[in-house]
């Protein structure tokens, strides 16, 4: 059990600021893997119950296991037995729920990839801190959220602290994609299937038969199927169509260039 000085902050508040939400997240995601799971999840649930009792919010059941099951049914949207950041944003009342604000604007992975293409202006596979601010400002405008400069600054810093896991002041595509609803996050589907640069170059060269430096949608279709078979992963036609559409939104006039696909399929985006 956490000692008094390690008490999780802010759980009792009626509304959290973006920074307070982040502190709670970091407190419970002790191993920093992007999920609250196992023992972390039990600790979180116990502390949340305690905070809610303090606020006079009682649960119908007294049995810890029952309550936890009920809680997970309600909030673990993709039923993987873990709570991720987006799911936590549904549980805790965040000020102007800034994570949900992204959801409303970036409803699908295709829109997300289009936004990515717009803000990754130097095609580096990363959004720099200064590009991130433009991205967020645009998002808030589209969602009709009034904001001022200090608030935008706070959101930018919070998102950076949330998703810049290696602390280099940049956000990679896979980090930023954690803003997407789980079922829309097609990039998560490639986890555990990421390629090294050598593997990627070999597979790209194989499908880029004429050596033009790009592939088209049909070639991408074959490449993705191949990748899934090699990794013994199941994929239905509908999923394949969705992933293909999302990846193709990085293409120019139907041409998907090597560097753009590399951002999606490689463990480290090209430098």
N, C-alpha and C positions, 0 to 999 in steps of 0.2 A: 504493500500500500504506500502511496506517495506520502512523504513527510510533509509537514505543514508548509515549509518554504518552497516545496515543489508543487503546491496545489495548482491545478490547471486554472488559469485566469479566465475571467469573463463569462463562464458558462451560465451564470445566474442572470446575465443582462437581458433585458427585453429586446435589445437590438445591438448588433455588433458593428463596429467599423470594419473596413476591409483589413486593416492591420491587426485588429484584435482577432478576427477570424483566422488569420494566418498564424498568429501565435498559438491558438488552440490546435490548429492543424499540426504545427511543428512539435507541439508538446506530445501529441498522441501518436503521430507517425514517427515513432522513436528511431526506427532503422532507416527512415528517409527513402523508402522504396515506392512512395506514391500511394500507399494504401494504409488504412487502419485495419489490422487483421489480428486474429489469434488473441494473444494476451493483451495487445494494445486495444483491441476492440472491447474486450471485457472491462478493462480499466476505464475506457471512454464511457461505456454504458453505465457503469457504476457511478462515475462522477456526474454524469448527466442526470441520472435518477436523483442523486443527492441534491443537485442544484435545483431540480424541478420540485422536489419535496419542499425545499426551502422557500420556493415561490408559491407553495400551495397547490402545485399541479400534481395530482395523485394519479397513479396508474390503476386500472381496473384489477389487475392481478398482483398477488404478493409473491408469486413464485418467480425467482430470478430468471430461470431458464425459459419459462413461458413468456415473460416480459421481453426477454432478449429476442426470442423467436418472432414475437409480434412486431417488435421494432424492426427487425431485419426484413420481414415481409413487406413492411411499409416503405422502407427506405433503400433497401439493396436492390435497386432497379434492375440490374442485370443478373441478379441471383448468383453471384460468384462467392458469396460468403464473406465479402470484404466491403469496406466502405471507402470509396475514393472521394477525392476533393469535391467533385461536382455533386455527389450524393450528400456529403456533409453540408454543402451550401443549402440543400433542401431542409436539413434538420435544424440548422442554427439560423436564427433570424438575422441576416446580414443587412446592414444599412443599404438601402436602394438595391437590394441584392445584386451586387455588381457582377457576380458570376452568371446569374440568370440573365442579366442584361446582355451578355455575350450570346447566350443561348438563343435569345429572341432574334438577334440579328443574324447569327451564323447558324442557321437551322440545319444545314446539311453539309456533308464533307465537301461537296462540290463548291458550295459558296465559300467555305473556309479556304479551299485551295485557291479560289479566285482572289480572295482577300490577301492570301499569302503572296500570290504572284504580284499583286499591286504594291505591297509594302516591302517585299524583299527586293528592293530596287536595284541592288548591285548583284542580284542573282547568286548570292553567296551560300544559300541554304540556311541563312540565319536572318533574324530581324535584330538589328542593333537596338540599344536602348533608345536612341533618338528616332528610329523608325517605329518602335513600339508605341511611342507617344502619339504619333500620327494615326496609327492603327486604332488605338483606344479612343482617340478624339473622334474619329470617323464613326466608330461603333456607337459611341454615346449620342452623336448627332442623329444617326439613323434610328436609334431607339427613342428619340425625342426626350432624352434625359438632360435636364439642365445641369451644367457643371461649371465650376470656376477653375482657374489655373492651379491653385493649391490642391484641389480635389483630383484633378487630372494627374498632377505630380504624384499624389499619394497612390492612386490606382496604378500608375506606371511602376512605381517602386515596389508596390505589393505584388504585382504580377511578376516582376523580375525576381523578387525574393521567393515567390512561389514556384516558378517554373525554371529559373536559371539554376539548375541543380549543381552545375559545376562552377558557378560563380564567376564566369568570364564576361559578364555584362552583355551576353548575347542569348537569344532564344532560338534553339533549333526547331525545325518543323515538328519533330516528334514531341518536344516539350510543349509547344504551343497547342498542339492538337488535343492536349488534355482539357482544353476549354470546351471541347465538343461533347455532346451527350454521348455516353458510352456506346450505344448501339450505332451511332453515326461515325464513331472513330475508327475508320477503316485502317488507319496507320497501326492501331493496336494489333490488328490481325496479322501484321507482318512481324510482330515481336517474336523472337525465337526463330525467325527465318531471315534475319538480317544477313547481308552478304559482306564479305571483305571486298576491297577495291578490285583485287585480282579476280575473284569469283564474278563480281558484277561485270567487269570488262569482258570476261569470257562469254557470259550469257548474252550481253548486249551485242557483242560482235557476231555471235551465232545468229541472232535475229535480224541484225542490220546487214542483210546479205550483200547489198550493193556498196557497203562502206560509206554511206552518205552522212553518217553521224546522227541520224534520227531514225525512229521507227514510226509506223502508223498504228491506227487502232487495232487492226487485225493482228499485226505482229505482237502488239502489247497483249492482246487476248491470249495468244499462244504462249507468250513468255510467262504470263501470270499462271496459266494452267500448269505449265511445266514446273514452275516454282512450287506450286502447291503439291503437285504429285511427288516431287523430289523430297518434300518435307512431310509426306504422308498426312497431309491435312485435308479435311473435307471442305468442299466449297460448292454451293449450289449456283445455278445459272444466274439467279437474281442477284446474289452477292457479287458474283464476278462482274455483272453488268454495272453495279453500283461502284465497285472499286475502280473499274476501267474508266467510268465517267469521271470520277474524282481525279484520277491520275491524269486523264486527258485534258482536264481543265488547266493543267500546267503547260499544255502544248501550244504551239503557235501555228495557226492555219493547218491543224491536223497533223503537224510534225512534232513528235515528242523527242526532244534532244537528249543526248546521253546525260548531260549534267543535271537536267530536271528529274530524270528517272532515278539518277544516283541519289538525289536528296531523299527520295522515298524509300529506296531499297537498301541503302548502305548503312552500316552501323554508325559510321561517322560521315556527316556530309562532307563533300569535297572542300578543301580549303582554297 
